[in-house]
Amino acid sequence: MIHPLVAQLFFTRSEFERGLEGVSAEDAVKHLGPMNCISWIIGHMTWHEQKIWHDLLHGKTHYPDFVNRFAHGAPKSSPPLGDVLNAWHAVTRATTTELEKLTTADLQADLLHLGKPVGQNLGSAMLRVIYHYWYHIGEIQSIRQILGHRNLAEFVGDLDAKAPYRSEYSG
């Protein structure tokens, strides 16, 4: 059984994907006023996942250009949808097996970078990633509404089946 917090991350990732269903390559690169486009947001979440699970935990960067292109405060750009989706899938797939093995003790441990604490534990970093996703899920749905998309994902998906609340964990 995977840790309940990891189950929430996986559910959140699936909701992010659900919110992207039906987005065309053309619509993904449209900018509305000062907002970033959908494809940039996907690149941004790829950057954040990579930063925590790859860079900080393992000192590896699979997509080094994502740091400059998609970090918080990076300039507006319009990356091709296929490119950022492929990178997002690669980064998230590469972490799944390792995340499934995390225990409460692992999540309570200080997150380190180059052997030094970064000021939060791994569980708090995971919560930040989860909350960050939800922020951008809402933003993407707003962009899609403004673009005239219909039949969008509504509210939260099947939480009870995919990641129900569990008060106990045996790991």
N, C-alpha and C positions, 0 to 999 in steps of 0.2 A: 504494500500500500504506500503510495507516495504521500509526502507531507501535505497537509491541507493548504498551506500557503503556496506550495508549488502547484497544486491542483488549481488554485485560483489564478495563478499566472498563466497556466495552460488554457484555462477557460477564457481568460482575457484575450490571449492571442487569438483564440478561435473567434471571439466576438469582433476583434479588429478585422480579421479576414471576412467575416460575414458582412461587416459594414462596407467592404470594398466590392462585394459582388455586383457585377454589372457595370462597373466603372470602365469606360472606354479609355484607350490610350490618349485620345484627343481631349476628353474632359479632365483626365488626370493632371494635365499640365496647364490648365486654365487658372489664372490668378484673378481673384476678386478683391479689388482694392488693395489694402495692405496685407491681406492674408496670404500665407504660403499656399501653394497648390497641393493637391492630394499626393502627387508623386513625391514632392519634397517631404511631406509628413511621413511617408513610408520610409524614405531614406533617413529621416531624423530618428524614427523609432529603431531602425536598423543600427544606427550609430549608438543609441543608448544601450540597446541589448549588447552590442559588441563591447562597449566601454566597460560594462559591469562584468559580464560572464567571460569575456575573452581577455581584454586588456588588463583589468585589475586582478582577476583571479589567476591568469596564466601568462600575462605579459606578451600575449599574441594579438596582432591586429590583422585580420583577414582582408579588410578593406581600408587601408590607411588613408585613402583619399576622402573617405566618409567623414573623417575628423574635421577637415577644413570645409567640406561642402555641406554638412548636415548637423554639426554641433549647435548647441544653443547660441543664438546670435549670428549664425552663419548667414551670408547674403542669400537673398531670394534667388532661386534657380528653378528650372523646369526640366528635371531629369526624365528620361523615358520611363514610362510605367514598368515595362518589362525588366529593365535593368535593376530598378530598386526592389521590385517584387522578388526577383531571383536572388538578390543579395539578402533580403529579409528572410527568405526561406532558408538559405544556406546558413545564415547566422543562427537562426532559431533551431533548425534541425541539429546543428553541431553541438548544441547545449542540452538537448532534451534528455539524453541518457544520464548525463552527469547530474542534472537538476533532479531527476527522478530518485536519485540516491541520497539526496540531502536529508539530514536529520535535524531535530530541534537544536542539538548542540552545534551543528554546522551553521545554522541560521543565526545563532546567538554569538558566534565568533566574530571578532573584529575583521572587517574587510581591510585587506592590506594591499598596498601598492609599493612594489620594490622593498618589501619587508617592513614597511611602516604603516601604522593605522591611518585610515583616511577619515576617521571621525564618525563612522557608523558601522553597525554590524551587517552581516550579509542579509539577514531578514529585513532590516530597514531598507536596504538597497533594493530588495525584491519588491517591497511595498511601494517604493518610489517608482519603479518601473511599471507596476500594475496601475497606480494612480495616473501616471503619465499617459499610459495607453488610453484610459477612460477619458481623459481630457481631450485627446486627439480623436477618439472615436466620435465624440460629440461634435467636434469641429468639422470632421469629414462629413458627418450627416448634415450639418448646416450648409456646408458648401454644396453638397448634392441637392439639397432642397432649393437653394438659390439657382442652381443650374437647371432646375425643372425636373429632376429625377423623381420618378414615382415608385410606389411600392417598396419603399426603403425598409431596412431592418427597423423594427420598432422595439424600443425599450431594451431590456436585457433578455438574451436568449434563454435556452433551457438550462438554467443554473441548477435546478433541482436534480436533473439527470446527469449533468456533466461535472458539477463541482458543488454538491450540496454541503451545507454546514456540517462539520464533524467536530465534536468537542474532544475526541480522543484520537491519539496517534500512537501507534506502536512501532516506532522506528528509531 
